[in-house]
Amino acid sequence: MDTLKKEQLKEEIFKWVKGYNIINFSELIGLLNISTEGDFEIKIKENLILWRNCSQEFAQAFIDLVNEKRILIKFREMNGIALGYILEGTSECPRLPIARKIQPYKEPHWIMIDIVPSHLKDLFKVETKEIRPYCRLNK
């Protein structure tokens, strides 16, 4: 992906995150006017997956925004609002067991998150631990 397209994708993602203040992957992908489907997944640990079946371009744009500290990852508590996550967006959620906390797992698990613009970290009580997402081909 050339630099111009990558920057445009990053700005498109950031526009929606900033406009909604707090958004999840399913909602975000439903709002984007481009295809985000592909063979990559975004992870924070080997078997801890934030999102899967996305394009490398989408994954890298998201990761760049996190690394630039323009957007933050807010982990969702595992409670009654989990179903809301699945119903809120238009794209399919990963069909994996749901991780209840950040820890090593022997098998792949999906950890539900919200995405928040960094200037609202205090409002949404986002812990600013150093989280380094990365992308890999789905296995």
N, C-alpha and C positions, 0 to 999 in steps of 0.2 A: 504494500500500500504506500503510495507516495505521501510525502509530508503534508501536502495541502489537504488531501482527503482525510488523513488521520486527524489533523487539527479540526477539520469541519465536523467529524464524527465526535470528537471530544467536546466541542462546543455544543453540539446538538444534545448530547447526554447531559452536559452541565446545565443547559437551558431548562430541561425538564426537571432535573433534581432541584434546581434553585426555584423554579416556578411552583413546585408542589411542596417545597420545604422538607418533606419526608416522603419517600417513595420506595417501593420494593422492586426487585428485578422484574417480576411479572408485569407490574404496572408500567415500568419504564419501557420495556420491550414492546408493550402494546401501543405506546405513544410514538415510538420512533417510526419515521417514514422510510425506513430501509430494512432490508433483510438482515437479521442478526444470526440466522441459523448457520450451524457449521458443526465441526467435529471436535471442538475444543471445550474445555471446562476451566472454570476459574476456581482456584483452590487457595486455602491458607495453610493447609497441612496435607500430607499425602492422601489421607482418606477423609478429609474434611472439605466438602465442596460447597462453594457459594452458588454457582450456577453451572449448568452444562448444556451441551449441544448448541454452543454459540460459535460465531465466526472468530477467527484469530484477531481480526481487525477490531471487532467489538470488545473482545476480552482485553486486548492491549490498550485500547482507548480508556476503558474503565480502570484498568490497573494504573495507567499513567495519571489519571485524575486523583486516584488515592495516593499515589507516591508524591504527587505535587501538593498534596494536602488541600486540594480544592473541594473534595468530597470525603466524607467519613463513613465508615461502616458501623452501624448500630446493630448489635446482636439482639434478636427477639427472644424474649423469655418463652419457654415452652409452656403455653397455657391455652386458654380458650380462643385466643386471637389467632392461633395457628391456622385454623380453617379459613379465617378471613384472608390470610395471605394468599391462599390457593384460589379463592374466589374473586379476589380484587382485580386481577389482570386478565389479559387475553391469551397469554402464552402458557404452555404447559410447564408445570413445576417439575423439578427433578423427581423421578420415581425412585426414591431411595429412603432408607430408614432416616428418621429425623434425629439429628444430634441434639442432645439435651444440654451439652456444654462443650467448651473447647477443650478437647483432650484427644489423645491418639485413639484411633479405632482400627480394628483389624480389617474391617470391610468398609467400603465407601459409605459415608453418611452425608446428608444434606443439612447445612446449618442455615436457618432462616435469618435474613438480615433486612434492615431498612437502610436506605442510602440518604444521607443528610448533607446539605452544604456545610462546609466547615465553619462558616460564621454563625451557625445556629447550634454549635456543639453544646453550649451551656443550657439552652432552652430544652433540648432533647436529652440532656444528661448522657452525652456520648463520652465513654471513656476513650482517652486518646492513647491507648497502648499502641506500640509500634507493630502494626499488622502489615505484612508484606504479601499481598496476594500475588499469584503467578498463574500462568495458563499452561496447559498441557493438552495434548491430543487425548480424546476419550480412549480408554482401553477396551 
